[in-house]
Amino acid sequence: MNNDSLWHKEAHFHGNNVDMHEYLEVKCKPNQFELIEYLQNYLSTLLRLSIERSPERLRQLNENNPELADDPFDEKYDSVTLNATLTVGEKCFSSTDAESFREALYKELPNAEGFIVDLTCSGLLCELFDDELNEEGNEQKDMVSIDDIWTGVGMLDTLDEYKRRNAFTYKLFIFNPDVSGFMYEKILDGEDIDVLASGTEDIIDQTFSHEWWSENLNLWADFDIDEYSDILEQLYNIVRSSIPEDQLRYCEGKWEEDGELFYEPTVLCNSIQWNCKSLREVQNFLDKLNAVLLPIKDKISDAGGNGTWEVREEFAVATWVWTDEGFKIKGIQY
């Protein structure tokens, strides 16, 4: 099938944009050749998609198809980008040289005693369906093409099946709104590692070449606001003076909404984004809150936080939690 036929505008895209980083280190030749075959298929599929759905190719399709003028492909949101390396011994093969990378998958990988795959991939990884009726004339869609190898969570599902019989380290960071949003996964020599539960306060001063990225951060502390109205106002003032200024409206809007609806306004931070170079900046804010909250700790019925900070490139993740010592940042580079 001509690849251009996969991109006509009558196609229905079943999927959302995915952003992921995967790392696989296999320490010795796998016991099952089926695992090698899977990796060949998976990596060659991502390579193919990054070529067929590259921003440059979409731009070319837009230019060569006048009928797309009113509804062109979006080079950012409809494309797929891949940056992958396969390391076998001292040899390193990059997806930037597609022919060499594909050749290494089928010539170097099967004979390797050990190897490392490191890849970042983002874009529209999806199934394509034809919107026209099938031969029977009913409403069921005829399938044009399906990426069978893509399950929505990278290599995770397949490697989970092989983890008991092969020694490897696998790390996954992925954002896929079709599956479960953000996921942070690690398999180490047959064992699943609970990444977020492994976090410590040591992450607070750890910095990388990229900043800590976040979104939808929430923080709350529930106590009797009638008895401790002065405490509540102190907490609000700390939030006002500490979080990024452009995020304050999300908090103040929530505070006003809670008051109008007669809910207890215990939300401190509401769906904010706070990107930073060091999480020490956030912990300093939490320490100010703790100085106010800890004296009435026994009166707090519930407190906590959700949302995460991530450095995708470094497999680093952190969150904020309520402890016996107040709010703390905990995280890990896994």
Helices and strands as residue ranges (DSSP letters): G 3-7, E 11-14, E 17-26, H 33-52, H 55-64, G 66-68, E 80-88, E 91-94, H 98-107, G 109-111, E 115-124, E 127-133, E 141-145, H 156-162, E 168-176, E 181-188, E 191-193, G 196-198, G 201-205, E 213-222, H 229-242, G 245-247, H 248-260, E 267-272, H 280-293, G 294-299, E 302-311, G 312-314, E 316-323, E 326-333
